[in-house]
Amino acid sequence: MNIKLLAIGKTDNKALQSLIDDYTKRLSFYIKFDLEVIQDIKNVKNLSENQQKEKEGELILSKLTSTDQLILLDENGTAFSSIDFSDFLQKKMNSGVKTLVFVIGGPYGFSEEVYQKAQGKISLSLMTFSHQMVRLFFIEQLYRGFTILRNEPYHHQ
């Protein structure tokens, strides 16, 4: 199985980017992982929230293939413990999913078309985090999930 994380907009914080790079490298020992950044929409101040979500949604959907399984990182999604998330990953691997695509949306969330295409939603927290920090948190949780599956000493209970 391959895992891809799609995110709107680049990370301009060097410290966060360094940590993202570190966990991405660590994750590569377990699974093929790609972080793909979708460029910010230009002239957003001239667009309504819905127009911005629609444009971002078109870009997100253009990055998918027919065999990808799409999971949205969404505040209204299912909340997992780290162990439950590792079980989720194992079930996806066992089911034969070729590419599991997780998406961090823009500041206003996802378009209706993206919601309709998604096969699931996951919430990282009831709190709100910057989109840049969510990348780090999510990649770290992927890494943690794979160390749990391998019974490695990274995760403690």
Phi, psi and omega in degrees: 000144172252150174236134177234139173245119175261135180220141179275126174083147183277161175269118182261358178269114185296323180294315177296317181297323178297317178293319176301315179298320180298311181290329176296317178296314179301318183295331182296343177284345185250324189201157174284119184230136176229135170255118180245122181264127176264127183303144174302148175290137178279151176055043182295336180294343177268002183246148172285168177303314181296320178297320179295316178298321179297314181295316177297320179300318177299318179294318179298309184295330179291343181271356185261150171254169184294339182263355179291144172254121188261125176236125181267138170272107193218138182300338179262014181275183178287134176265131180243149162284169179298321179292318177297324178293321177296323176296319177302314179298318180297318178298320178296318179295319180292333184280353177087015177299129181283307179227124176259119184248119174258145182229132169259117183282185177280189186296339182252009179093213189244154175286163179299324180296322178292316177301319181293327181281336186290143175262002178179166177223139178235136174256131177277336183186160171283343178280162176258133177238158175295151180298330178292318181290326179301322178304310180297311182301317183291316180296322176297320179293325173300312179301312180301317180301318180287328176291326176296314180298331180265005182056039178270157191281016181291317184268135178239145176242000000 
